[in-house]
Amino acid sequence: MRSAYAVLTDRGYDQTTMADIARHANVGQGTLYRYYPSKRDLLDDVFDYAVTKAARALRIGSLASLDLTDYHQAMELITVFGTRLFDLVDEDPAIVRLLTVESSAIDPELRFRVSGLLSTLDVAFARLFETANPDYASVDHRDTWALLGRLVIGLSGPGLLMSMRGDRTAESRAAFLASISAIADQGLLAEDTADGETSDA
């Protein structure tokens, strides 16, 4: 699977043949075809492999260890997640392209899987922010925190595009994450803090 992933992310789906993958894995084509009748069948497992690889790198579950009742730690989710996402792109630039653009362009079934993956990530992150409802924010504002989770996921795209185009300076990344935090702190969450304590950030 590592060989298939390496070749597909290096050459792209359309430019890769089963022979290329077999050669990289040092196995005969017959052996490869015994397990995967076609390149498209193999891609399903490569997609799953990439998802697992990305999930391990992002470690979203570990974000729940933050004290989400503390406003500043809740806001720290943005920086922590964003930094891990940038680190993933640095380590494996092709993984994002494979999981989004490349897979989405192949056929409707894979587009559906990509959509499902993004929806799962969206819901998971929104729930993290939803539980980050500060002590001074009303339960009525939980929808705002859920919206913040979706905002972070939605704005990740431009950040990743920035990296993929070569702008990987620490200054640019810090400024990008700061802009997301500002949208949250001074925009979405401003109404929540208006009736209670205010952020001293």
C-alpha positions as a Markdown table, in Angstrom:
| # | Residue | x | y | z |
|---|---|---|---|---|
| 1 | Met | 0.0 | 0.0 | 0.0 |
| 2 | Arg | 2.9 | 2.4 | 0.7 |
| 3 | Ser | 4.2 | 1.8 | -2.8 |
| 4 | Ala | 0.8 | 2.5 | -4.4 |
| 5 | Tyr | 0.5 | 5.7 | -2.2 |
| 6 | Ala | 4.0 | 6.8 | -3.1 |
| 7 | Val | 3.5 | 6.4 | -6.9 |
| 8 | Leu | 0.0 | 7.8 | -7.0 |
| 9 | Thr | 0.8 | 10.9 | -5.0 |
| 10 | Asp | 4.0 | 11.5 | -7.1 |
| 11 | Arg | 2.5 | 11.0 | -10.6 |
| 12 | Gly | -1.2 | 11.4 | -10.1 |
| 13 | Tyr | -3.9 | 8.9 | -10.9 |
| 14 | Asp | -4.1 | 9.4 | -14.6 |
| 15 | Gln | -0.4 | 9.2 | -15.2 |
| 16 | Thr | 0.1 | 6.1 | -13.0 |
| 17 | Thr | -0.2 | 2.5 | -14.3 |
| 18 | Met | -0.5 | -0.7 | -12.4 |
| 19 | Ala | 2.9 | -1.6 | -13.9 |
| 20 | Asp | 4.4 | 1.5 | -12.2 |
| 21 | Ile | 3.0 | 0.4 | -8.8 |
| 22 | Ala | 4.1 | -3.2 | -9.2 |
| 23 | Arg | 7.6 | -2.0 | -10.2 |
| 24 | His | 7.9 | 0.3 | -7.2 |
| 25 | Ala | 6.7 | -2.5 | -4.9 |
| 26 | Asn | 9.0 | -5.1 | -6.4 |
| 27 | Val | 6.2 | -7.5 | -7.2 |
| 28 | Gly | 4.9 | -8.9 | -10.4 |
| 29 | Gln | 1.9 | -7.4 | -12.0 |
| 30 | Gly | 0.1 | -10.7 | -11.7 |
| 31 | Thr | 0.4 | -10.5 | -7.9 |
| 32 | Leu | -0.9 | -7.0 | -7.9 |
| 33 | Tyr | -3.9 | -7.9 | -10.1 |
| 34 | Arg | -4.7 | -10.9 | -7.9 |
| 35 | Tyr | -5.6 | -8.4 | -5.1 |
| 36 | Tyr | -6.8 | -5.5 | -7.2 |
| 37 | Pro | -8.5 | -6.1 | -10.5 |
| 38 | Ser | -8.0 | -2.5 | -11.5 |
| 39 | Lys | -6.2 | 0.7 | -10.6 |
| 40 | Arg | -9.6 | 2.1 | -9.5 |
| 41 | Asp | -10.1 | -0.7 | -7.1 |
| 42 | Leu | -6.6 | -0.1 | -5.7 |
| 43 | Leu | -7.4 | 3.6 | -5.3 |
| 44 | Asp | -10.1 | 2.9 | -2.7 |
| 45 | Asp | -7.6 | 1.4 | -0.4 |
| 46 | Val | -5.0 | 4.1 | -1.1 |
| 47 | Phe | -7.7 | 6.7 | -0.2 |
| 48 | Asp | -8.3 | 4.9 | 3.1 |
| 49 | Tyr | -4.6 | 4.7 | 3.8 |
| 50 | Ala | -4.3 | 8.5 | 3.2 |
| 51 | Val | -7.2 | 9.2 | 5.5 |
| 52 | Thr | -5.6 | 7.2 | 8.3 |
| 53 | Lys | -2.3 | 8.9 | 7.7 |
| 54 | Ala | -3.9 | 12.3 | 7.9 |
| 55 | Ala | -6.0 | 11.4 | 11.0 |
| 56 | Arg | -2.9 | 10.3 | 12.9 |
| 57 | Ala | -1.1 | 13.5 | 12.0 |
| 58 | Leu | -3.9 | 15.8 | 13.0 |
| 59 | Arg | -4.8 | 14.0 | 16.2 |
| 60 | Ile | -8.1 | 15.7 | 16.5 |
| 61 | Gly | -9.2 | 13.6 | 19.4 |
| 62 | Ser | -6.4 | 14.9 | 21.5 |
| 63 | Leu | -7.7 | 18.4 | 21.2 |
| 64 | Ala | -10.4 | 17.5 | 23.6 |
| 65 | Ser | -7.8 | 17.4 | 26.4 |
| 66 | Leu | -7.8 | 21.2 | 26.4 |
| 67 | Asp | -10.0 | 22.8 | 29.1 |
| 68 | Leu | -12.8 | 23.8 | 26.7 |
| 69 | Thr | -14.6 | 25.7 | 29.4 |
| 70 | Asp | -11.7 | 28.2 | 29.4 |
| 71 | Tyr | -12.1 | 30.8 | 26.7 |
| 72 | His | -8.5 | 31.1 | 25.8 |
| 73 | Gln | -7.9 | 27.4 | 25.7 |
| 74 | Ala | -10.9 | 27.0 | 23.5 |
| 75 | Met | -9.6 | 29.6 | 21.1 |
| 76 | Glu | -6.2 | 27.8 | 21.2 |
| 77 | Leu | -7.9 | 25.0 | 19.2 |
| 78 | Ile | -7.6 | 27.2 | 16.1 |
| 79 | Thr | -3.8 | 27.6 | 16.5 |
| 80 | Val | -3.2 | 23.9 | 17.5 |
| 81 | Phe | -5.3 | 22.5 | 14.6 |
| 82 | Gly | -3.9 | 25.0 | 12.1 |
| 83 | Thr | -0.3 | 24.3 | 13.1 |
| 84 | Arg | -0.8 | 20.5 | 12.8 |
| 85 | Leu | -2.4 | 21.0 | 9.4 |
| 86 | Phe | 0.5 | 23.0 | 8.1 |
| 87 | Asp | 2.9 | 20.4 | 9.5 |
| 88 | Leu | 1.1 | 17.7 | 7.6 |
| 89 | Val | 1.4 | 19.7 | 4.4 |
| 90 | Asp | 5.1 | 20.2 | 5.0 |
| 91 | Glu | 5.7 | 16.5 | 5.7 |
| 92 | Asp | 3.5 | 15.2 | 2.8 |
| 93 | Pro | 2.4 | 17.9 | 0.4 |
| 94 | Ala | 0.6 | 15.5 | -1.9 |
| 95 | Ile | -1.7 | 14.0 | 0.7 |
| 96 | Val | -4.1 | 17.0 | 0.6 |
| 97 | Arg | -4.2 | 16.9 | -3.2 |
| 98 | Leu | -4.9 | 13.2 | -3.2 |
| 99 | Leu | -7.7 | 13.5 | -0.6 |
| 100 | Thr | -9.4 | 16.4 | -2.2 |
| 101 | Val | -8.7 | 17.5 | -5.8 |
| 102 | Glu | -7.3 | 14.2 | -7.2 |
| 103 | Ser | -9.9 | 11.9 | -5.7 |
| 104 | Ser | -12.8 | 14.3 | -6.4 |
| 105 | Ala | -12.0 | 14.4 | -10.1 |
| 106 | Ile | -12.0 | 10.6 | -10.7 |
| 107 | Asp | -15.7 | 9.6 | -10.4 |
| 108 | Pro | -18.9 | 10.3 | -8.5 |
| 109 | Glu | -18.3 | 7.5 | -5.9 |
| 110 | Leu | -15.0 | 9.0 | -4.8 |
| 111 | Arg | -16.4 | 12.5 | -4.8 |
| 112 | Phe | -19.0 | 11.2 | -2.4 |
| 113 | Arg | -16.3 | 9.7 | -0.2 |
| 114 | Val | -14.4 | 13.0 | -0.2 |
| 115 | Ser | -17.6 | 14.9 | 0.7 |
| 116 | Gly | -18.3 | 12.4 | 3.5 |
| 117 | Leu | -14.7 | 12.8 | 4.8 |
| 118 | Leu | -15.0 | 16.6 | 4.9 |
| 119 | Ser | -18.4 | 16.4 | 6.5 |
| 120 | Thr | -17.1 | 14.0 | 9.2 |
| 121 | Leu | -14.2 | 16.4 | 9.9 |
| 122 | Asp | -16.6 | 19.3 | 9.9 |
| 123 | Val | -19.0 | 17.7 | 12.5 |
| 124 | Ala | -16.1 | 16.5 | 14.7 |
| 125 | Phe | -14.5 | 19.9 | 14.9 |
| 126 | Ala | -17.8 | 21.7 | 15.3 |
| 127 | Arg | -18.7 | 19.5 | 18.3 |
| 128 | Leu | -15.3 | 20.3 | 19.9 |
| 129 | Phe | -16.1 | 24.0 | 19.7 |
| 130 | Glu | -19.7 | 23.5 | 20.8 |
| 131 | Thr | -18.4 | 22.0 | 24.0 |
| 132 | Ala | -16.1 | 24.9 | 24.3 |
| 133 | Asn | -19.0 | 27.1 | 25.4 |
| 134 | Pro | -17.4 | 29.3 | 28.1 |
| 135 | Asp | -18.9 | 29.6 | 31.6 |
| 136 | Tyr | -20.0 | 33.1 | 30.8 |
| 137 | Ala | -21.7 | 32.2 | 27.5 |
| 138 | Ser | -25.3 | 31.1 | 27.5 |
| 139 | Val | -26.2 | 27.6 | 26.3 |
| 140 | Asp | -28.2 | 29.5 | 23.6 |
| 141 | His | -24.9 | 30.4 | 22.0 |
| 142 | Arg | -23.7 | 26.8 | 21.4 |
| 143 | Asp | -24.8 | 27.1 | 17.8 |
| 144 | Thr | -22.3 | 30.0 | 17.4 |
| 145 | Trp | -19.5 | 27.7 | 18.7 |
| 146 | Ala | -20.6 | 25.0 | 16.3 |
| 147 | Leu | -20.5 | 27.6 | 13.5 |
| 148 | Leu | -16.9 | 28.5 | 14.6 |
| 149 | Gly | -15.9 | 24.9 | 14.1 |
| 150 | Arg | -17.2 | 25.0 | 10.5 |
| 151 | Leu | -15.5 | 28.3 | 10.0 |
| 152 | Val | -12.1 | 26.9 | 10.9 |
| 153 | Ile | -12.6 | 23.9 | 8.5 |
| 154 | Gly | -13.8 | 26.2 | 5.8 |
| 155 | Leu | -10.8 | 28.6 | 6.1 |
| 156 | Ser | -8.3 | 25.7 | 6.2 |
| 157 | Gly | -8.6 | 25.5 | 2.4 |
| 158 | Pro | -7.0 | 28.9 | 1.7 |
| 159 | Gly | -4.3 | 28.2 | 4.2 |
| 160 | Leu | -3.4 | 24.9 | 2.6 |
| 161 | Leu | -3.5 | 26.5 | -0.9 |
| 162 | Met | -1.1 | 29.2 | 0.4 |
| 163 | Ser | 1.3 | 26.4 | 1.5 |
| 164 | Met | 0.9 | 24.4 | -1.7 |
| 165 | Arg | 1.8 | 27.5 | -3.7 |
| 166 | Gly | 5.1 | 27.8 | -1.8 |
| 167 | Asp | 4.3 | 30.4 | 0.9 |
| 168 | Arg | 5.4 | 28.5 | 3.9 |
| 169 | Thr | 7.0 | 31.1 | 6.0 |
| 170 | Ala | 6.3 | 31.1 | 9.7 |
| 171 | Glu | 5.2 | 34.8 | 9.5 |
| 172 | Ser | 2.6 | 34.1 | 6.8 |
| 173 | Arg | 1.2 | 31.1 | 8.7 |
| 174 | Ala | 1.0 | 33.0 | 12.0 |
| 175 | Ala | -0.8 | 35.9 | 10.3 |
| 176 | Phe | -3.3 | 33.5 | 8.7 |
| 177 | Leu | -4.1 | 31.7 | 12.0 |
| 178 | Ala | -4.3 | 35.1 | 13.7 |
| 179 | Ser | -6.9 | 36.3 | 11.1 |
| 180 | Ile | -9.1 | 33.2 | 11.8 |
| 181 | Ser | -8.8 | 33.9 | 15.5 |
| 182 | Ala | -9.7 | 37.5 | 15.0 |
| 183 | Ile | -12.8 | 36.6 | 13.0 |
| 184 | Ala | -13.9 | 34.3 | 15.9 |
| 185 | Asp | -13.0 | 36.6 | 18.7 |
| 186 | Gln | -14.1 | 39.9 | 17.3 |
| 187 | Gly | -16.9 | 38.6 | 15.1 |
| 188 | Leu | -18.7 | 35.4 | 15.8 |
| 189 | Leu | -18.0 | 35.3 | 19.5 |
| 190 | Ala | -18.3 | 39.1 | 20.1 |
| 191 | Glu | -22.0 | 38.8 | 20.8 |
| 192 | Asp | -21.4 | 36.0 | 23.3 |
| 193 | Thr | -19.0 | 38.0 | 25.3 |
| 194 | Ala | -20.9 | 41.3 | 25.1 |
| 195 | Asp | -23.3 | 40.3 | 27.8 |
| 196 | Gly | -20.7 | 38.7 | 30.1 |
| 197 | Glu | -17.0 | 38.9 | 30.6 |
| 198 | Thr | -15.0 | 40.1 | 27.6 |
| 199 | Ser | -11.9 | 38.6 | 26.2 |
| 200 | Asp | -8.7 | 40.2 | 27.4 |
| 201 | Ala | -6.7 | 38.8 | 24.4 |
